């Protein structure tokens, strides 16, 4: 299933290579507002194994990243309670772009412009492999989920809601 096509380097893939992380590259035809469901369908992967990178902020506008299953949404109320803030909400796209250095739809948690706390839905860490954005629209990388905790210091949380 791995594609032989190599996509040009992104800050995300540069960081993964620098830390000698094994990953495979999966370019696909990007669809505006297609999201994780579209990429999962095109790549023939279970959307539960595709991980969305969501840039959010707390009530003081402090940014954070949430890694969530492609077919789940974030309960911002549960997330806020678990991380000890009053509220959490998604950042506006232009704000998310500024924090991450990536365009929305191509946001990777690896190699972001700004250091942000990262939270990962706990059940993602139980998967044998995940597909996550590689830093460009229409481009996922597949890797072991433990890379999220080892490289990003991601904190496990339980905040998933079924779509």
For each residue, the residues with C-beta under 8 A, 3 or more apart:
1: 43 44
2: 24 25 26 142
3: 24 25 26 27
4:
5: 25 27
6: 25
7: 10 13 25 27 134 136 139
8:
9: 13 14
10: 7 13 14 108 111 134 135 136 139
11: 14 15 101 108 110 111 112 113 135
12: 15 16 108 109 110 111 133 134 135 141
13: 7 9 10 16 17 23 25 110 111 134 135 141
14: 9 10 11 17 18 111
15: 11 12 18 19 110 111 151
16: 12 13 19 21 23 110 141 143 147 151
17: 13 14 20 21
18: 14 15
19: 15 16 151
20: 17
21: 16 17 143 147 151
22: 143 144
23: 13 16 134 141 142 143
24: 2 3 141 142 143
25: 2 3 5 6 7 13 134 139 140 141
26: 2 3 43 131 134 139 140 141 142
27: 3 5 7 138 139
28: 39 42 43 138 139 140
29: 42 138
30: 34 105 106 137 138
31: 34 38
32: 105
33:
34: 30 31 37 38 39
35: 38 39 52 70
36: 39 40 47 50 51 52 69 70 71
37: 34 40 41 47 70 71
38: 31 34 35 41 42
39: 28 34 35 36 42 43 45 50 70 131 138 140
40: 36 37 43 45 46 47 49 50 70 71 131
41: 37 38 44 47
42: 28 29 38 39
43: 1 26 28 39 40 50 131 140
44: 1 41
45: 39 40 49 50 131
46: 40 49 50
47: 36 37 40 41 50 69 70 71
48: 69 70 71 72 127
49: 40 45 46 69 70 127 129 130 131
50: 36 39 40 43 45 46 47 69 70 130 131 132 140
51: 36 67 68 69 70 124 130 131 132 145
52: 35 36 67 68 69 70
53: 65 66 67 100 107 108 109 132 133
54: 65 66 67 68 74 90 107
55: 63 64 65 90 91 95 96 99 100 104 107 116
56: 63 64 65 66 74 76 79 88 89 90 91
57: 61 62 63 64 88 89 90 91 95
58: 61 62 64 80 83 85 86 87 88
59: 85 86 87
60: 85
61: 57 58
62: 57 58
63: 55 56 57 91 95 96 99 114 116
64: 55 56 57 58 83 88 116 117 118 119
65: 53 54 55 56 100 109 112 116 117 118 119
66: 53 54 56 74 79 118 119 120 121 157 159
67: 51 52 53 54 109 118 119 120 121 124 132 148 154
68: 51 52 54 72 73 74 121 124 159 160
69: 36 47 48 49 50 51 52 72 121 123 124 160
70: 35 36 37 39 40 47 48 49 50 51 52
71: 36 37 40 47 48 162 163
72: 48 68 69 121 160 161 162 163
73: 68 160 161 162 163
74: 54 56 66 68 79 88 159 160 161
75: 78 79 159 160 161
76: 56 79 80 87 88 89 159
77: 80 81
78: 75 81 82 157 158 159
79: 56 66 74 75 76 82 83 88 119 157 159
80: 58 76 77 83 85 86 87 88
81: 77 78 84
82: 78 79 157 158 159
83: 58 64 79 80 88 117 119 155 157
84: 81
85: 58 59 60 80 88
86: 58 59 80
87: 58 59 76 80
88: 56 57 58 64 74 76 79 80 83 85
89: 56 57 76
90: 54 55 56 57 96
91: 55 56 57 63 95 96 99
92: 95 96
93: 96 97 104
94: 97 98
95: 55 57 63 91 92 98 99
96: 55 63 90 91 92 93 99 100 104 107
97: 93 94 100 101 102 103 104
98: 94 95 113
99: 55 63 91 95 96 112 113 114 116
100: 53 55 65 96 97 107 108 112 113 114 116
101: 11 97 111 112 113 114
102: 97 106 107 108 112 133 135 136
103: 97 106 107 137
104: 55 93 96 97 107
105: 30 32 137
106: 30 102 103 133 135 136 137 138 139
107: 53 54 55 96 100 102 103 104 133 135
108: 10 11 12 53 100 102 111 112 132 133 134 135
109: 12 53 65 67 112 118 132 148 152 154
110: 11 12 13 15 16 135 151 152
111: 10 11 12 13 14 15 101 108 135
112: 11 65 99 100 101 102 108 109 115 116
113: 11 98 99 100 101
114: 63 99 100 101
115: 112
116: 55 63 64 65 99 100 112
117: 64 65 83 155
118: 64 65 66 67 109 148 152 153 154 155
119: 64 65 66 67 79 83 154 155 156 157 159
120: 66 67 124 125 145 148 149 154 155 156 157
121: 66 67 68 69 72 124 156 157 158 159 160
122: 125 126 156 157 158
123: 69 126 127 160
124: 51 67 68 69 120 121 127 130 145 148
125: 120 122 145 146 148 149 156
126: 122 123 145
127: 48 49 123 124 130 145
128: 144
129: 49 142 143 144 145
130: 49 50 51 124 127 142 143 144 145 148
131: 26 39 40 43 45 49 50 51 140 141 142
132: 50 51 53 67 108 109 140 141 142 143
133: 12 53 102 106 107 108 136 139 140 141
134: 7 10 12 13 23 25 26 108 139 140 141
135: 10 11 12 13 102 106 107 108 110 111 139
136: 7 10 102 106 133 139
137: 30 103 105 106
138: 27 28 29 30 39 106
139: 7 10 25 26 27 28 106 133 134 135 136
140: 25 26 28 39 43 50 131 132 133 134
141: 12 13 16 23 24 25 26 131 132 133 134
142: 2 23 24 26 129 130 131 132
143: 16 21 22 23 24 129 130 132 147
144: 22 128 129 130 147
145: 51 120 124 125 126 127 129 130 148
146: 125 149 150
147: 16 21 143 144 150 151 152
148: 67 109 118 120 124 125 130 145 151 152 154
149: 120 125 146 152 153 154 156
150: 146 147
151: 15 16 19 21 110 147 148
152: 109 110 118 147 148 149
153: 118 149
154: 67 109 118 119 120 148 149
155: 83 117 118 119 120
156: 119 120 121 122 125 149
157: 66 78 79 82 83 119 120 121 122
158: 78 82 121 122
159: 66 68 74 75 76 78 79 82 119 121
160: 68 69 72 73 74 75 121 123
161: 72 73 74 75
162: 71 72 73
163: 71 72 73
